[in-house]
């Protein structure tokens, strides 16, 4: 994620906050957003009708794909990724201003995230009969990419397997940038390919454990950093690097989003066989 991180004063030693602390009224297991996520959250709140934070890619697969096996593999892979199973919310209740605790005024209106897996559809389309199957598929993708998504309402991603002809398919993924970036797409694709290959019974290969760490580990790491002397030192250093620029503010600010999605649908070809992760991003497709 690339959103700026708003700075805040460093807490005193021995009072490091924890992502495990939950403000009253929040669901069990609720965690704060990372600095990058907060930037996206408030940017989207400034313009809820903007699809600017949608990002997507599709993979063109040449060769036979077992749709049922693909869906099973994709669901198993996504089930391992906390970031794709989160629900966002924002507490509106009043808090106790004293002590700066979890129920303080500073916390009461801050967004939170909680891992709560829910069911989601794998869209199945068949454009093989269209005069130009790729154009028909991309038209559907662009329409999905241009749809505004509210992080607190979801769904935060779209998955689609589009049949374009015998031995030819497009795998489309769209996510809100608050949960996934372009590098994340490659990780989803790689893991899905590993699971697909294992379930297909390829000799000598197994899916094994997924490479994804719990989201709480990432959040706790950032919370600990913000409570550390290193954070205070880093903030002091960067505050002196550009004396003529406005200093970082503890307030949460963001700029309005552009009306276009943050990136166009990307595409990449695949060799025959099960889906494989891209070596590098495909060239951008036409903008919506």
Residue pairs with C-beta under 8 A, 6 or more apart in sequence:
1 34
1 36
1 37
1 39
1 40
1 177
1 178
1 181
2 36
2 181
3 35
3 36
3 37
3 38
3 39
3 40
3 43
3 254
4 35
4 39
5 35
5 36
5 38
5 39
6 35
6 38
6 39
6 248
6 249
6 250
6 251
6 252
6 253
7 235
7 248
7 249
7 250
8 226
8 250
9 250
10 226
10 227
10 228
10 229
10 231
10 232
10 235
11 17
11 226
11 227
13 229
15 227
16 223
16 224
16 227
16 228
17 223
17 226
17 227
18 220
18 223
19 31
19 32
19 216
19 219
19 220
19 223
20 216
20 220
21 101
21 102
22 28
22 29
22 30
22 102
23 30
23 91
23 95
23 102
23 103
23 107
23 108
23 112
24 93
24 95
24 102
24 103
25 91
25 93
26 89
26 91
26 112
26 114
27 89
27 114
27 116
28 114
29 114
29 115
30 89
30 112
30 113
30 114
31 112
31 113
31 114
31 215
31 216
31 219
32 110
32 111
32 112
32 113
32 219
32 223
33 41
33 88
33 110
33 111
33 112
33 113
34 218
34 219
34 222
35 222
37 113
37 178
38 110
38 111
38 252
39 254
40 53
40 151
40 176
40 177
40 178
41 88
41 111
41 151
41 178
42 252
42 253
42 254
43 52
43 53
43 254
43 255
43 256
43 257
44 50
44 52
44 53
44 150
44 151
44 178
44 257
45 254
46 254
46 255
46 256
46 257
47 256
47 257
48 148
48 150
49 148
50 148
50 256
50 257
50 258
50 259
51 145
51 146
51 147
51 148
51 149
51 259
51 260
51 261
52 257
52 258
52 259
52 260
52 261
52 262
53 149
53 176
53 177
53 178
53 257
53 261
53 262
54 145
54 146
54 147
54 149
54 174
54 175
54 176
54 177
54 261
54 262
55 174
55 175
55 176
55 177
55 180
55 181
55 182
55 185
55 261
55 262
55 263
56 141
56 144
56 145
56 158
56 172
56 173
56 174
56 175
56 261
56 263
56 265
56 266
57 172
57 173
57 182
57 185
57 265
57 266
57 267
57 268
57 278
57 281
57 282
58 137
58 141
58 170
58 171
58 172
58 173
58 265
58 266
58 267
59 170
59 171
59 189
59 267
59 268
59 270
59 275
59 278
60 164
60 168
60 169
60 170
60 267
60 268
60 269
60 270
61 168
61 169
61 170
61 171
61 270
61 275
62 167
62 168
62 269
62 270
62 271
62 272
63 167
63 270
63 271
63 272
63 273
64 167
64 272
65 161
65 169
65 274
65 275
66 200
67 124
67 161
69 196
69 199
69 200
70 161
70 171
70 192
70 196
70 275
71 122
71 161
72 199
73 192
73 195
73 196
73 199
74 122
74 159
74 192
75 122
76 195
76 207
77 188
77 191
77 192
77 195
77 210
78 84
78 85
78 120
78 159
78 188
79 85
79 117
80 191
80 210
80 212
81 188
81 191
81 210
81 212
82 115
82 212
82 214
82 215
82 216
83 179
83 180
83 184
83 215
84 156
84 157
84 175
84 179
84 180
84 188
85 115
85 116
85 117
85 118
86 113
86 114
86 115
86 116
86 156
86 179
86 215
87 113
87 114
87 116
87 118
87 152
87 154
88 111
88 112
88 113
88 151
88 152
88 154
88 178
89 111
89 112
89 113
89 114
89 152
90 109
90 110
90 111
90 112
90 152
91 107
91 108
91 109
91 110
91 112
92 108
92 109
93 108
94 108
95 103
95 104
95 105
95 107
95 108
96 103
96 104
97 104
97 105
98 104
100 106
101 107
111 151
111 152
113 215
115 215
115 216
118 154
120 155
120 157
120 159
121 159
122 159
122 160
122 161
123 158
123 159
123 160
123 161
123 162
123 172
124 160
124 161
124 162
124 163
125 137
125 140
125 160
125 161
125 162
125 163
126 162
126 163
127 133
127 136
127 137
127 140
127 162
127 163
127 164
128 163
128 164
128 165
128 166
130 136
133 164
133 165
133 168
134 164
134 170
137 162
137 164
137 170
137 172
138 265
138 285
138 286
140 160
140 162
141 160
141 172
141 174
141 265
142 265
142 288
143 288
144 158
144 160
144 172
144 174
145 174
145 261
145 264
145 265
145 288
146 261
146 288
149 155
149 156
149 176
151 176
151 178
156 175
156 176
156 178
156 179
157 173
157 174
157 175
157 176
157 179
157 180
158 172
158 173
158 174
158 175
159 172
159 173
160 170
160 171
160 172
160 173
161 169
161 170
161 171
161 172
162 169
162 170
162 171
162 172
163 169
164 170
167 272
170 267
171 189
171 275
172 265
173 185
173 188
173 189
175 184
175 185
177 262
180 188
182 263
182 281
185 278
186 277
186 278
187 211
187 212
187 277
189 275
189 276
189 277
189 278
190 276
190 277
191 210
191 211
191 212
192 275
193 274
193 275
193 276
193 277
194 207
194 208
195 207
196 274
196 275
197 205
197 207
197 274
198 205
198 206
198 207
198 208
199 207
200 274
225 231
235 248
238 248
239 247
239 248
260 287
260 288
261 288
263 284
264 284
264 285
264 286
264 287
264 288
265 284
265 285
266 281
266 282
266 283
266 284
266 285
267 282
267 283
267 285
268 278
268 281
268 282
269 282
270 276
